[in-house]
Amino acid sequence: MRLKFFDYVSLGVALAVVALFALHAYTGAEQGATVRIQSEEGVFLYPLEGSQRIFVAGPLGDTEIQIGDEGVAVLDSPCRDKICIAAGTATMSGEWIACLPNRVFIRVEGIDDGPVDAQTF
């Protein structure tokens, strides 16, 4: 069986569509996303664009957080195990990083975040 010209065209279009969806799903931060930082001092919201370094006070000391176009990450923390630093960068809506000993919780929120419903589980 021999492939014809339009077989190649349809295969190329299908591969291009899959590549575009994958590129959209797995790259960078969402447009309009915000970073929610929660600590004993309160809840603070920052845009997930530009670049800024934030120091959040906790019971053990200051947690240093970097917010940029590529996401949000913990750069330094006074906690013992440094799991929050090892968590890496959160870029997509719903991803979070927590420094439990210092009581700092960081979450990326998208513009279309809704409440969790029973179907999620």
C-alpha positions as CSV (number, residue, x, y, z in Angstrom):
1,M,0.0,0.0,0.0
2,R,1.4,3.3,-1.1
3,L,0.8,6.6,0.8
4,K,-0.5,9.5,-1.3
5,F,0.3,13.2,-1.1
6,F,-2.7,14.1,1.2
7,D,-1.8,11.3,3.5
8,Y,1.5,13.0,4.2
9,V,-0.3,16.4,4.5
10,S,-2.8,15.1,7.1
11,L,0.0,13.4,9.0
12,G,2.0,16.6,9.1
13,V,-1.1,18.6,10.2
14,A,-1.8,16.1,13.0
15,L,1.8,16.2,14.3
16,A,1.8,20.0,14.2
17,V,-1.4,20.2,16.2
18,V,-0.1,17.7,18.8
19,A,3.2,19.7,19.0
20,L,1.3,23.0,19.6
21,F,-0.8,21.5,22.3
22,A,2.2,20.0,24.1
23,L,4.1,23.3,23.8
24,H,1.1,25.2,25.3
25,A,0.6,22.7,28.1
26,Y,4.2,22.3,29.2
27,T,5.9,25.6,28.8
28,G,6.2,28.6,31.1
29,A,3.8,30.3,33.4
30,E,0.2,31.0,32.7
31,Q,-0.9,34.4,31.5
32,G,-2.5,36.3,34.4
33,A,-1.3,33.8,37.0
34,T,-0.6,35.0,40.5
35,V,1.5,33.7,43.4
36,R,-0.2,33.4,46.8
37,I,2.2,33.4,49.7
38,Q,0.7,32.5,53.1
39,S,2.5,32.9,56.4
40,E,1.9,33.9,60.0
41,E,1.9,37.5,58.8
42,G,-1.0,37.0,56.4
43,V,-1.7,36.2,52.8
44,F,0.0,38.1,50.0
45,L,-0.6,38.0,46.3
46,Y,2.0,38.8,43.6
47,P,1.8,38.7,39.8
48,L,3.7,35.8,38.2
49,E,5.5,38.2,35.8
50,G,8.5,40.4,35.9
51,S,11.2,39.5,38.5
52,Q,11.2,40.1,42.2
53,R,12.8,38.7,45.3
54,I,10.6,38.5,48.5
55,F,11.6,37.8,52.1
56,V,8.8,36.2,54.2
57,A,9.2,36.1,58.0
58,G,8.4,33.0,59.8
59,P,9.1,31.6,63.3
60,L,12.6,30.3,62.3
61,G,13.6,33.4,60.3
62,D,13.2,34.8,56.8
63,T,12.4,32.6,53.8
64,E,13.7,34.0,50.5
65,I,11.4,33.6,47.5
66,Q,12.2,34.4,43.9
67,I,9.2,35.2,41.6
68,G,9.9,35.6,37.9
69,D,8.4,34.8,34.4
70,E,9.7,31.3,34.7
71,G,7.9,30.6,38.0
72,V,8.3,30.9,41.7
73,A,11.0,29.1,43.8
74,V,12.4,29.2,47.3
75,L,16.0,30.3,47.2
76,D,16.8,30.1,50.9
77,S,15.1,29.1,54.1
78,P,16.2,28.7,57.7
79,C,14.6,25.2,58.0
80,R,16.8,22.2,58.7
81,D,16.0,19.9,55.7
82,K,15.6,22.5,52.9
83,I,12.9,20.4,51.2
84,C,11.2,23.6,50.1
85,I,14.4,24.6,48.1
86,A,14.6,21.1,46.7
87,A,11.0,21.3,45.4
88,G,12.2,23.4,42.5
89,T,10.2,25.9,40.6
90,A,6.4,26.0,40.5
91,T,5.1,27.3,37.2
92,M,1.6,26.1,36.5
93,S,-1.7,26.8,38.3
94,G,-2.2,24.5,41.2
95,E,1.5,23.9,41.9
96,W,2.7,24.7,45.4
97,I,5.8,24.8,47.6
98,A,5.6,24.6,51.4
99,C,8.2,25.3,54.1
100,L,6.3,23.7,57.0
101,P,8.9,24.3,59.7
102,N,8.9,28.0,58.9
103,R,5.1,28.0,58.2
104,V,5.3,29.5,54.7
105,F,3.0,28.2,51.9
106,I,3.4,29.3,48.3
107,R,0.8,28.5,45.5
108,V,0.5,29.4,41.9
109,E,-3.1,30.4,41.1
110,G,-4.4,30.8,37.6
111,I,-7.1,33.1,36.4
112,D,-9.6,30.2,36.0
113,D,-9.0,28.4,39.3
114,G,-12.2,27.2,40.7
115,P,-13.2,25.3,43.8
116,V,-12.3,21.6,44.0
117,D,-15.4,19.4,43.4
118,A,-16.1,15.7,44.1
119,Q,-15.1,14.7,40.6
120,T,-11.6,15.7,41.2
121,F,-11.1,12.8,43.6
